[in-house]
Amino acid sequence: MYLYNSLTHKKELFVPNDPSLVKMYTCGPTVYHYAHIGNLRTYIMEDVLEKSLRYLGYPVKRVMNITDVGHLASDADTGEDKMLKGARREHKTVMEIAKFYTDAFFADCDKLNIKRPDVVEPATNCIPEYIHMVQTLLDKGFAYLAGGNVYFDTSKLKQYYVFNDHDEEDLEVGVREGVEEDTNKKNKNDFVLWFTKSKFEDQALKWESPWGVGYPGWHIECSCISMKHLGETLDIHCGGIDNAFPHHTNEIAQSESYLGHKWCNYWFHVHHLNTDQGKMSKSKGEFLTVSLLEQKGYDPMVYRLFCLQSHYRRNLVFSWENLDNAQAAYDKLIAKIAALKTEGEVDAEAFDKLKERFVSALNGDLNTSVAVTSLYDVLKAKCNDATKLAAIADFDRVLSLNLLSAAENLRKKQAEEAQTPVDPEIDALVAARTEAKKAKNFAEADRIRDELKARGIEIIDTPQGAKWRKV
């Protein structure tokens, strides 16, 4: 399997540290609000990666954090805590907010067939681990105390910005526009490992530490949670492309300084979902959620297909027109699958041949658009329907589009619509109404319709003629 490694900027053959277990870490949500569909694109593609690895025969252990403390409004460690902001907005405690939006996040994941990671760890569970790592970094000379906070000293590194070549001025105060300078820092790109009460008196969640009562910086969460459950080496670390800097950059800096060796071999970054106004963001006010898509009549599987039709390393543009196109593609695909018959035996040779292109797509840097196209190759293949259905079921272990169950539901719906009850007396009245309409005797047609309605019979006019059903 070849994957694009953000760390080396090239596709590389995936070779796990230990073939008996792939260790995979994915950055989880900050649970202060609903996840928008841009966030969920990242989780869909990470889900496809995990399922692809398992499909290709790799045992996987996947760990994800839940950020319920410590993530500030700016990734450069400034501004209001997002969790506290959510609590104020809804007049709840921080932990009530965290519980509500954690549950909402996993409900969205269930709707999108995103598998729950093997380990899900809230950040608030790991305070001792953060304190131990911070103390070790202080002892090793990679961190310092200033203004009551503990900072990581990036000047001690041979290379800080590992995902790209940046000039020093790019790492000045404005890591992001609008970020105020923190005068406690020795270097502009240093970052906070532990905040104390000296800086945030109103912080809702605080813990005792050797440096005073306070709480962890955001970046240290993922390092410690990963090491707690996956050990000192990591095969794949995933997240949105906007996490590459500063979050993932800071994770590498603190983790490798703490461990004294390389930490993670492969970095998998999913690119943005954009609208015509740019990157989708909660900070812009109203944002699109899975629930909103459902309210507008879209099956969540349509959004999953919409994401799979594009490569994870390309920005994807959302519009209702594009989603409608995905809806039409999904409906046509399900209709074609529903038309397949279950008779016959699976042709193993034909099945293996159909599978080759699908596996090749997964191995080629998770090319989901080609993987989806493989479904159409199956439908057009010169083999029996049993073989086609077996291949579709096999591919859907990774694509997770509910292909066979949706096709079965469509078949049932079509059977119900095609079934006309048999009752000679009712049939005769329906036929008489039809003749009355042909003769333009609408008064008689209406009389018959009203008579049938009084008897609990509804007439349905279709292009194939009038049908009836009991209501």
Buried (B, 14 or more C-beta within 10 A) or exposed (E): BBBBBBBEEEEBEBEBBEEEBBBBBBBBBBBBBBBBBBBBBBBBBBBBBBBBBBBEEBEBBBBBBBBBBBBBBBBBBBBBBBBBBBBBEBEBEBBEBBBBBBEBBBBBBEBBBBBEBEBBBBBBEBBEBBBEBBBBBBEEEBBBBBEBBBBBBBEBBEEBBBBEEEEEEEBEEBBEEEBEEBEBBEBBBBBBBBBBBBBBEEBBBBBEBEBBEBBBBBBBBBBBBBBBBBEEBBBBBBBBBBBBBBBBBBBBBBBBBBBEEEBBBBBBBBBBBBBEEEBBBBEEEEBBBBBBBEEEEBBBBBBBBBBBBBBBBEEBEBEEEBBEBBBEBBBEBBBBBBEBEEEEEBBEEBBEBBBEBBBEBBBBBBBBEBBBBBBEBBBEBEBBBBBBBBBBEBBBEBBBBBBBEBBBEBBEEEEEEEEBEEEEEBEEBBEBBBEBBEEEEEEBBEBBBEEBEEEEBEBEEEEEEBBBBEE
